[in-house]
Amino acid sequence: MTEVARTQGTSSEVERGEVEEVAALGKVLTGLFNRLGIPQTQYAHRVHLDKSAVSRYLSGRRLAPQEFIDRLVREVEEHVGAPLQLEAKEAIRNRRLEALRVCNPAEFQLEGLRDELARSRRDTVRAHRNIEALHALLERKESEVRHVAEDLTRLRLDWGAERTALTGAQEDLLRQVEQLRRDLQDAELLRANAERQSHELRDQVLSLEEELSRRGPAAAPGEVPLDLFKSRLMWMWDEEELSEAARDLAEAAWARPLDEARELLRWMMERGEAAETFAADVARLRPLDDVLAFAPDAVSLGDTGIRDAWTTAVAARVTERNAAAVYQGLRETDGAPDPESDRVLAQAVGRVWRDKDAIALVLAAMTDVVPPAHLTRLGKVLANGRRQDRFGLRVATGLAEAGRFDVAALVVTAAAGYTLDRLRDGVDDHRFGRRLRELDDARIDVLFDVVAWLDDAVVVSTFAGRLLRAEETALLDRLLTRLEERGKLELLDLEASPKLKRFVRNRRRSRRQ
């Protein structure tokens, strides 16, 4: 069956084993397994595999890995008490290589190179042994020649007949020695050729392994072509084999090449299947470099559910150790107006419980990075925290104390709000005042330093206006003093807030008296 025909089978045909080479190997393995006389479930428990995996290997629906085949051969040999014939083992291996050639040509090429390398190394070992034997034989013959020469010297005058015989023996030994030397040269040449071939094959194996590794996670040898995999999924969905379909999709999320994972995500989204779970599995299971490379696909599809599932899974992997790689990697793929780097970091921070952990995570992510003008989601999480345990403004002061006034300013901006004249019922402003009073005097000074560091008239004016509406006049007076000391008092937009304007005017009058 040709490749084209093989991809055009119905979904039920695929599930029964449409890839002929894989199905043929499954029949051979089934015959071998039947000699054990035990159920597949029992064998799966023995070899620590899922029973569905054993079933698929034996039924020819999935190409069995070499480790599974080797283990099955050993189990049968132990059960029958005799080794399998070498021809039978070689036939099984040839079946698997033929199936591998169809399912995964790159892995087939790599397996072939590894076999050639193993044969070349065996040839090199044999050449070494031949050379050692020839050296030993040559030394023995040369020793015999020396002994004959000594005998000839003693008998040269008195033993004419024997001397003639010994001379003949010496000539014969010399011919043998010369032949041995030629054989030794040939053996050394064979060894040099075998060693050179081994080096060349090893370089080819390393080169191919490196090339395959750059493509992403190595595809499992048993993976069928993507079109067949899709057909099999459709059959399982139609037959409500949902748990097995979920297992296959989870395996595809980490094992399939990245381009195939992208295509699967789009295909599942078009079909209205569980694309959110697949996107989350990609983010959860693949190496971090792959996760970051996959980000544009998960974000650009425009499906909120997919993006949310993806963001949550990535955020769950963010630690202080990899925060910089994740945040900075996502910034390279960000697009306005809702950058993924902000979404992921905000969710990662929202998962921690202590102020110092939130500060450490943000500092790690922002290493050697100037933050953008607005990290809206991160700023809100740091300013408001969770309902159960608000960070308040403690994190902002911690970031400022660590020297990151730029990041602390984002938190202050989120805490203050962006508009000076918005309507309020007063509850939010009084909560803002209470969060300020949670800080000790030293931290309040640090926070006001951050406000004075800003050059944003709207934020500074809004911050001051909220203190006034919260009736925190003592704190507002301290803030105005700090702004005055920094030469930033003119930033206040007094025309936008008559109440704040009156407070500043009255404060100036009282200080002149």
C-alpha positions as a printed NumPy array, in Angstrom:
array([[  0.   ,   0.   ,   0.   ],
       [  1.38 ,   3.399,  -0.958],
       [  1.753,   6.34 ,   1.396],
       [ -1.153,   8.135,  -0.294],
       [ -3.448,   5.18 ,  -0.06 ],
       [ -2.432,   4.579,   3.528],
       [ -3.605,   8.038,   4.56 ],
       [ -6.966,   7.699,   2.806],
       [ -8.393,   4.794,   4.787],
       [-11.529,   5.188,   6.854],
       [-11.187,   5.899,  10.544],
       [-12.305,   2.384,  11.487],
       [ -9.711,   0.874,   9.139],
       [ -7.031,   2.99 ,  10.754],
       [ -7.982,   1.81 ,  14.22 ],
       [ -7.835,  -1.825,  13.08 ],
       [ -4.28 ,  -1.329,  11.831],
       [ -4.147,   0.461,   8.49 ],
       [ -0.34 ,   0.75 ,   8.512],
       [  0.462,  -2.693,   7.133],
       [  4.038,  -2.822,   8.388],
       [  2.985,  -1.983,  11.958],
       [  0.127,  -4.472,  11.802],
       [  2.499,  -7.187,  10.551],
       [  4.859,  -6.561,  13.449],
       [  1.901,  -6.691,  15.844],
       [  0.957, -10.158,  14.557],
       [  4.494, -11.45 ,  15.117],
       [  4.585,  -9.997,  18.626],
       [  1.143, -11.418,  19.41 ],
       [  2.339, -14.888,  18.405],
       [  5.38 , -14.454,  20.611],
       [  3.292, -13.137,  23.517],
       [  0.813, -16.037,  23.309],
       [  3.638, -18.406,  24.247],
       [  3.6  , -16.845,  27.733],
       [  0.034, -18.017,  28.32 ],
       [ -0.979, -15.04 ,  30.48 ],
       [ -3.499, -12.162,  29.994],
       [ -2.304,  -8.831,  28.611],
       [ -3.417,  -7.09 ,  31.81 ],
       [ -1.151,  -9.304,  33.909],
       [  1.777,  -8.759,  31.548],
       [  1.224,  -4.969,  31.551],
       [  1.467,  -5.011,  35.359],
       [  4.63 ,  -7.117,  35.17 ],
       [  6.463,  -4.726,  32.821],
       [  5.018,  -1.535,  34.413],
       [  3.096,  -0.366,  31.331],
       [ -0.452,   0.796,  30.798],
       [ -2.57 ,  -2.119,  29.586],
       [ -3.837,  -0.021,  26.665],
       [ -0.229,   0.476,  25.493],
       [  0.434,  -3.281,  25.544],
       [ -2.819,  -3.86 ,  23.648],
       [ -1.906,  -1.33 ,  20.971],
       [  1.594,  -2.759,  20.522],
       [  0.285,  -6.315,  20.101],
       [ -2.662,  -5.338,  17.889],
       [ -0.506,  -3.323,  15.508],
       [ -2.203,  -0.004,  16.269],
       [  1.042,   1.437,  17.64 ],
       [  4.639,   0.631,  16.729],
       [  6.239,  -1.146,  19.682],
       [  9.531,   0.387,  20.896],
       [ 12.654,  -1.767,  20.814],
       [ 12.762,  -1.912,  24.615],
       [  9.281,  -3.524,  24.692],
       [ 10.298,  -6.114,  22.099],
       [ 13.572,  -6.954,  23.876],
       [ 11.731,  -7.396,  27.179],
       [  9.096,  -9.633,  25.548],
       [ 11.813, -11.812,  23.97 ],
       [ 13.563, -12.201,  27.346],
       [ 10.274, -13.096,  29.061],
       [  9.519, -15.79 ,  26.452],
       [ 13.048, -17.206,  26.642],
       [ 12.801, -17.469,  30.425],
       [  9.331, -19.039,  30.175],
       [ 10.294, -21.754,  27.656],
       [ 13.742, -22.256,  29.174],
       [ 15.628, -21.842,  25.902],
       [ 16.844, -18.923,  23.791],
       [ 15.02 , -17.97 ,  20.616],
       [ 16.814, -18.768,  17.408],
       [ 19.008, -16.001,  16.081],
       [ 17.072, -16.024,  12.793],
       [ 13.791, -15.419,  14.662],
       [ 15.229, -12.47 ,  16.565],
       [ 16.623, -11.002,  13.36 ],
       [ 13.253, -11.417,  11.618],
       [ 11.467,  -9.542,  14.422],
       [ 13.99 ,  -6.726,  14.263],
       [ 13.665,  -6.471,  10.477],
       [  9.867,  -6.274,  10.857],
       [ 10.226,  -3.407,  13.296],
       [ 12.719,  -1.55 ,  11.088],
       [ 10.365,  -1.837,   8.119],
       [  7.497,  -0.434,  10.202],
       [  9.763,   2.319,  11.538],
       [ 10.744,   3.236,   7.971],
       [  7.073,   3.944,   7.192],
       [  6.104,   5.657,  10.46 ],
       [  9.223,   7.663,  11.194],
       [ 11.84 ,   7.814,   8.403],
       [ 14.228,   9.959,  10.434],
       [ 14.248,   7.486,  13.348],
       [ 14.615,   4.631,  10.837],
       [ 17.684,   6.306,   9.372],
       [ 19.105,   6.82 ,  12.852],
       [ 18.473,   3.164,  13.809],
       [ 20.209,   2.032,  10.623],
       [ 23.235,   4.199,  11.336],
       [ 23.41 ,   2.871,  14.886],
       [ 23.334,  -0.71 ,  13.57 ],
       [ 26.12 ,   0.072,  11.109],
       [ 28.109,   1.7  ,  13.897],
       [ 27.662,  -1.379,  16.101],
       [ 28.817,  -3.673,  13.268],
       [ 31.78 ,  -1.421,  12.56 ],
       [ 32.788,  -1.512,  16.209],
       [ 32.534,  -5.321,  16.207],
       [ 34.753,  -5.388,  13.105],
       [ 37.246,  -3.168,  14.907],
       [ 37.309,  -5.522,  17.901],
       [ 37.851,  -8.536,  15.63 ],
       [ 40.654,  -6.691,  13.826],
       [ 42.318,  -5.97 ,  17.191],
       [ 42.122,  -9.619,  18.139],
       [ 43.536, -10.765,  14.783],
       [ 46.427,  -8.327,  15.111],
       [ 47.189,  -9.557,  18.623],
       [ 47.165, -13.195,  17.427],
       [ 49.365, -12.364,  14.442],
       [ 51.814, -10.51 ,  16.671],
       [ 52.051, -13.524,  18.98 ],
       [ 52.531, -15.923,  16.06 ],
       [ 55.122, -13.652,  14.462],
       [ 57.097, -13.443,  17.681],
       [ 57.038, -17.237,  17.968],
       [ 58.228, -17.738,  14.386],
       [ 60.958, -15.107,  14.745],
       [ 62.113, -16.9  ,  17.893],
       [ 62.241, -20.174,  15.984],
       [ 64.301, -18.475,  13.258],
       [ 66.779, -17.228,  15.846],
       [ 67.121, -20.712,  17.363],
       [ 67.693, -22.283,  13.944],
       [ 70.32 , -19.635,  13.115],
       [ 72.155, -20.401,  16.341],
       [ 72.07 , -24.125,  15.576],
       [ 73.408, -23.462,  12.115],
       [ 76.323, -21.512,  13.521],
       [ 77.296, -24.401,  15.811],
       [ 76.944, -27.062,  13.17 ],
       [ 78.304, -25.169,  10.197],
       [ 81.662, -27.014,  10.12 ],
       [ 80.835, -30.544,  11.298],
       [ 77.27 , -31.313,  10.329],
       [ 76.968, -30.812,   6.644],
       [ 73.828, -32.872,   6.099],
       [ 72.042, -31.541,   9.109],
       [ 73.173, -28.082,   8.199],
       [ 71.499, -28.479,   4.83 ],
       [ 68.277, -29.599,   6.534],
       [ 68.43 , -26.777,   9.024],
       [ 69.105, -24.303,   6.258],
       [ 65.965, -25.466,   4.527],
       [ 63.996, -25.17 ,   7.767],
       [ 65.355, -21.671,   8.273],
       [ 64.334, -20.62 ,   4.783],
       [ 60.872, -22.058,   5.321],
       [ 60.524, -20.193,   8.625],
       [ 61.726, -16.984,   7.006],
       [ 59.046, -17.373,   4.329],
       [ 56.439, -17.917,   7.059],
       [ 57.665, -14.86 ,   8.929],
       [ 57.465, -12.759,   5.777],
       [ 53.93 , -13.99 ,   5.114],
       [ 52.954, -13.228,   8.71 ],
       [ 54.312,  -9.721,   8.342],
       [ 52.206,  -9.222,   5.211],
       [ 49.156, -10.62 ,   7.036],
       [ 49.871,  -8.281,   9.922],
       [ 50.023,  -5.303,   7.57 ],
       [ 46.703,  -6.345,   6.034],
       [ 45.136,  -6.763,   9.499],
       [ 46.369,  -3.348,  10.592],
       [ 44.963,  -1.831,   7.402],
       [ 41.607,  -3.518,   8.103],
       [ 41.668,  -2.201,  11.65 ],
       [ 42.471,   1.332,  10.454],
       [ 39.592,   1.158,   7.953],
       [ 37.211,  -0.175,  10.619],
       [ 38.225,   2.547,  13.062],
       [ 37.824,   5.233,  10.405],
       [ 34.398,   3.885,   9.464],
       [ 33.408,   3.797,  13.145],
       [ 34.416,   7.444,  13.564],
       [ 32.509,   8.457,  10.415],
       [ 29.384,   6.546,  11.487],
       [ 29.586,   7.936,  15.008],
       [ 29.783,  11.481,  13.586],
       [ 26.753,  10.75 ,  11.373],
       [ 24.792,   9.383,  14.353],
       [ 25.662,  12.424,  16.482],
       [ 24.802,  14.785,  13.632],
       [ 21.426,  13.147,  13.014],
       [ 20.636,  13.03 ,  16.747],
       [ 21.457,  16.74 ,  17.005],
       [ 19.278,  17.536,  13.988],
       [ 16.357,  15.548,  15.414],
       [ 16.776,  17.2  ,  18.823],
       [ 16.503,  20.649,  17.212],
       [ 13.126,  19.69 ,  15.808],
       [ 11.721,  19.43 ,  19.352],
       [ 10.944,  16.376,  21.458],
       [ 11.747,  13.182,  19.596],
       [  8.584,  11.667,  18.205],
       [  7.775,   8.343,  19.749],
       [  8.804,   5.565,  17.334],
       [  5.247,   4.268,  17.377],
       [  3.642,   7.491,  16.197],
       [  1.662,   7.06 ,  13.003],
       [  1.573,   9.867,  10.409],
       [ -0.441,  12.875,  11.516],
       [ -3.335,  12.316,   9.092],
       [ -3.761,   8.771,  10.381],
       [ -3.568,  10.037,  13.952],
       [ -6.388,  12.511,  13.253],
       [ -8.5  ,   9.761,  11.694],
       [ -7.941,   7.55 ,  14.71 ],
       [ -8.973,  10.374,  17.041],
       [-12.189,  10.904,  15.073],
       [-12.969,   7.198,  15.306],
       [-12.393,   7.192,  19.082],
       [-14.572,  10.291,  19.523],
       [-17.322,   8.732,  17.386],
       [-17.118,   5.502,  19.382],
       [-16.964,   7.476,  22.677],
       [-13.542,   6.01 ,  23.509],
       [-12.893,   9.307,  25.257],
       [-10.378,   8.19 ,  27.87 ],
       [ -8.138,   6.55 ,  25.262],
       [ -8.424,   9.602,  23.001],
       [ -7.42 ,  11.811,  25.936],
       [ -4.366,   9.616,  26.614],
       [ -3.308,   9.753,  22.965],
       [ -3.726,  13.533,  22.867],
       [ -1.724,  14.001,  26.069],
       [  1.06 ,  11.878,  24.579],
       [  0.902,  13.848,  21.317],
       [  1.137,  17.129,  23.256],
       [  4.659,  16.283,  24.438],
       [  5.893,  13.775,  21.836],
       [  4.741,  15.112,  18.484],
       [  6.989,  17.603,  16.641],
       [  6.085,  21.2  ,  17.443],
       [  4.724,  21.918,  13.949],
       [  2.379,  18.93 ,  14.242],
       [  1.246,  20.126,  17.683],
       [  0.387,  23.497,  16.146],
       [ -1.599,  21.836,  13.375],
       [ -3.418,  19.603,  15.868],
       [ -4.443,  22.609,  17.971],
       [ -5.907,  24.437,  14.972],
       [ -7.622,  21.273,  13.735],
       [ -9.198,  20.579,  17.129],
       [-10.362,  24.178,  17.422],
       [-12.027,  23.985,  13.996],
       [-13.782,  20.776,  15.025],
       [-14.87 ,  22.206,  18.374],
       [-13.043,  19.505,  20.327],
       [-11.12 ,  19.848,  23.605],
       [ -8.514,  22.269,  22.251],
       [ -8.164,  23.96 ,  25.658],
       [ -6.925,  20.752,  27.289],
       [ -4.488,  20.064,  24.457],
       [ -3.053,  23.61 ,  24.626],
       [ -2.64 ,  23.271,  28.399],
       [ -0.882,  19.896,  27.988],
       [  1.583,  21.421,  25.531],
       [  2.378,  24.15 ,  28.059],
       [  2.534,  21.686,  30.94 ],
       [  4.582,  18.846,  29.427],
       [  6.991,  20.182,  26.807],
       [ 10.442,  21.725,  27.389],
       [ 10.337,  25.423,  28.209],
       [ 11.864,  26.473,  24.863],
       [  9.05 ,  24.67 ,  23.047],
       [  6.462,  26.243,  25.33 ],
       [  7.697,  29.741,  24.502],
       [  7.875,  28.938,  20.776],
       [  4.264,  27.705,  20.92 ],
       [  2.996,  30.881,  22.625],
       [  2.067,  32.836,  19.45 ],
       [ -0.132,  29.95 ,  18.281],
       [ -1.988,  29.651,  21.584],
       [ -2.456,  33.428,  21.843],
       [ -3.27 ,  34.28 ,  18.23 ],
       [ -6.19 ,  31.868,  17.822],
       [ -8.47 ,  34.405,  19.467],
       [-10.259,  31.8  ,  21.587],
       [-10.45 ,  32.992,  25.186],
       [-10.782,  29.477,  26.568],
       [ -7.653,  28.236,  24.789],
       [ -5.639,  31.266,  25.809],
       [ -6.788,  31.106,  29.411],
       [ -5.969,  27.38 ,  29.668],
       [ -2.574,  27.985,  28.098],
       [ -1.787,  30.961,  30.358],
       [ -2.765,  29.066,  33.503],
       [ -0.598,  26.067,  32.587],
       [  2.441,  28.231,  31.795],
       [  1.997,  30.294,  34.973],
       [  1.982,  27.095,  37.035],
       [  5.51 ,  26.335,  35.741],
       [  6.988,  29.75 ,  36.598],
       [  9.513,  29.681,  39.415],
       [ 12.089,  32.13 ,  40.641],
       [ 14.694,  30.155,  38.693],
       [ 12.985,  30.327,  35.283],
       [ 10.91 ,  33.508,  35.678],
       [ 13.317,  35.628,  33.608],
       [ 13.363,  33.111,  30.744],
       [  9.559,  32.864,  30.685],
       [  8.809,  36.564,  31.026],
       [ 11.483,  37.761,  28.622],
       [ 10.742,  34.979,  26.15 ],
       [  7.057,  35.888,  26.085],
       [  7.843,  39.581,  25.69 ],
       [  9.448,  38.766,  22.333],
       [  6.109,  37.408,  21.095],
       [  3.833,  39.946,  22.803],
       [  1.357,  42.021,  20.889],
       [ -0.877,  44.86 ,  22.05 ],
       [ -3.19 ,  45.412,  23.765],
       [ -3.058,  42.448,  26.162],
       [  0.513,  41.071,  26.308],
       [  0.904,  37.435,  27.266],
       [  3.994,  38.167,  29.389],
       [  1.819,  40.354,  31.647],
       [ -0.935,  37.712,  31.85 ],
       [  1.432,  34.844,  32.717],
       [  3.488,  36.773,  35.274],
       [  0.334,  38.13 ,  36.929],
       [ -1.075,  34.611,  37.31 ],
       [  2.26 ,  33.261,  38.565],
       [  2.425,  35.991,  41.228],
       [ -1.199,  35.347,  42.127],
       [ -0.274,  31.753,  43.039],
       [  2.162,  32.718,  45.815],
       [  1.088,  33.515,  49.363],
       [  3.833,  35.613,  50.899],
       [  4.973,  39.143,  50.137],
       [  8.614,  38.129,  49.897],
       [  7.802,  35.361,  47.399],
       [  5.892,  37.782,  45.193],
       [  8.757,  40.287,  45.359],
       [ 11.369,  37.617,  44.581],
       [  9.38 ,  36.326,  41.615],
       [  8.906,  39.784,  40.091],
       [ 12.548,  40.739,  40.654],
       [ 13.692,  37.489,  39.033],
       [ 11.432,  38.028,  36.013],
       [ 12.567,  41.646,  35.574],
       [ 16.293,  40.907,  35.756],
       [ 18.062,  43.333,  33.402],
       [ 14.696,  44.335,  31.913],
       [ 13.023,  47.729,  31.739],
       [  9.291,  47.051,  32.201],
       [  6.811,  48.461,  29.695],
       [  4.737,  51.518,  30.58 ],
       [  1.779,  49.433,  31.711],
       [  1.825,  45.966,  33.199],
       [ -1.869,  46.213,  33.861],
       [ -2.617,  42.716,  35.131],
       [  0.569,  42.368,  37.168],
       [  0.082,  45.795,  38.698],
       [ -3.477,  44.952,  39.758],
       [ -2.47 ,  41.617,  41.284],
       [  0.367,  43.212,  43.243],
       [ -1.767,  46.154,  44.3  ],
       [ -4.844,  44.147,  45.261],
       [ -3.674,  40.569,  45.772],
       [ -6.321,  37.953,  46.48 ],
       [ -9.467,  38.411,  48.486],
       [ -8.192,  36.072,  51.192],
       [ -4.853,  37.813,  51.62 ],
       [ -4.267,  41.115,  49.876],
       [ -0.701,  42.081,  49.259],
       [ -1.739,  45.671,  49.724],
       [  1.094,  48.06 ,  49.003],
       [  3.687,  46.038,  50.911],
       [  5.001,  44.516,  47.69 ],
       [  5.447,  47.963,  46.138],
       [  7.622,  49.057,  49.044],
       [  9.593,  45.803,  48.893],
       [ 10.307,  46.295,  45.195],
       [ 11.394,  49.882,  45.826],
       [ 13.687,  48.794,  48.671],
       [ 15.237,  46.305,  46.226],
       [ 16.025,  49.19 ,  43.889],
       [ 13.236,  48.605,  41.35 ],
       [ 11.378,  51.911,  41.593],
       [ 10.205,  51.423,  38.01 ],
       [  8.335,  48.215,  38.87 ],
       [  7.09 ,  49.599,  42.187],
       [  5.669,  52.567,  40.261],
       [  3.528,  50.161,  38.206],
       [  1.996,  48.848,  41.43 ],
       [  1.386,  52.366,  42.728],
       [ -0.258,  53.286,  39.418],
       [ -2.566,  50.286,  39.627],
       [ -3.386,  51.022,  43.267],
       [ -4.146,  54.679,  42.576],
       [ -6.167,  54.15 ,  39.418],
       [ -5.893,  56.009,  36.148],
       [ -8.607,  58.679,  36.312],
       [ -8.823,  61.51 ,  38.779],
       [-12.484,  62.422,  38.347],
       [-14.204,  59.006,  38.378],
       [-17.254,  58.592,  40.605],
       [-16.747,  56.617,  43.8  ],
       [-18.918,  55.585,  46.698],
       [-16.072,  56.126,  49.136],
       [-15.752,  52.483,  50.174],
       [-12.852,  51.802,  47.824],
       [-11.033,  54.962,  48.931],
       [-11.356,  54.096,  52.609],
       [-10.051,  50.573,  51.871],
       [ -7.118,  52.238,  50.109],
       [ -6.465,  54.298,  53.243],
       [ -6.564,  51.222,  55.472],
       [ -4.024,  49.451,  53.284],
       [ -1.728,  52.433,  53.615],
       [ -2.057,  52.423,  57.397],
       [ -0.961,  48.743,  57.419],
       [  2.537,  50.018,  56.593],
       [  4.926,  51.271,  59.213],
       [  6.379,  54.784,  58.965],
       [  9.531,  53.621,  57.175],
       [  7.55 ,  51.827,  54.483],
       [  5.164,  54.75 ,  54.084],
       [  8.192,  56.966,  53.415],
       [  9.439,  54.485,  50.806],
       [  6.011,  54.4  ,  49.159],
       [  5.812,  58.182,  49.033],
       [  9.309,  58.221,  47.549],
       [  7.966,  56.069,  44.737],
       [  5.05 ,  58.457,  44.171],
       [  7.458,  61.43 ,  44.154],
       [  9.697,  59.501,  41.716],
       [  6.855,  59.399,  39.17 ],
       [  6.468,  62.066,  36.493],
       [  2.857,  61.168,  35.772],
       [  0.597,  64.032,  36.833],
       [ -2.581,  61.912,  36.606],
       [ -1.258,  59.138,  38.851],
       [  0.254,  61.501,  41.401],
       [ -2.915,  63.617,  41.525],
       [ -5.164,  60.548,  41.748],
       [ -3.063,  59.087,  44.558],
       [ -3.315,  62.336,  46.526],
       [ -7.045,  62.657,  45.778],
       [ -7.76 ,  59.161,  47.095],
       [ -5.995,  59.965,  50.365],
       [ -8.162,  63.049,  50.697],
       [-11.399,  61.174,  49.96 ],
       [-10.353,  58.505,  52.486],
       [ -9.969,  61.333,  55.03 ],
       [ -6.319,  60.447,  55.552],
       [ -5.298,  64.073,  55.829],
       [ -2.19 ,  63.367,  57.915],
       [ -0.893,  60.948,  55.287],
       [ -1.78 ,  63.414,  52.527],
       [  0.187,  66.137,  54.284],
       [  3.213,  63.788,  54.489],
       [  2.867,  63.038,  50.765],
       [  2.687,  66.717,  49.844],
       [  5.751,  67.395,  51.964],
       [  7.67 ,  64.659,  50.131],
       [  6.546,  66.013,  46.742],
       [  7.623,  69.477,  47.791],
       [ 11.053,  68.211,  48.866],
       [ 11.502,  66.485,  45.489],
       [ 10.307,  69.519,  43.53 ],
       [  7.294,  67.569,  42.253],
       [  4.47 ,  69.502,  43.917],
       [  3.68 ,  71.182,  40.614],
       [  2.688,  67.786,  39.193],
       [ -0.612,  67.956,  41.085],
       [ -3.501,  68.709,  38.719],
       [ -5.427,  70.905,  41.125],
       [ -7.884,  72.135,  38.494],
       [ -9.263,  68.62 ,  38.069],
       [-10.097,  68.264,  41.79 ],
       [-11.565,  71.304,  43.546],
       [-11.46 ,  69.485,  46.891],
       [ -7.745,  68.766,  46.547],
       [ -7.156,  72.333,  45.394],
       [ -8.807,  73.712,  48.558],
       [ -6.752,  71.365,  50.754],
       [ -3.472,  72.489,  49.171],
       [ -4.49 ,  76.156,  49.393],
       [ -5.451,  75.819,  53.073],
       [ -2.213,  73.938,  53.773],
       [ -0.163,  76.737,  52.255],
       [ -2.029,  79.365,  54.313],
       [ -1.549,  77.47 ,  57.553],
       [  2.164,  77.096,  56.898],
       [  2.547,  80.837,  56.223],
       [  0.952,  81.721,  59.538]])
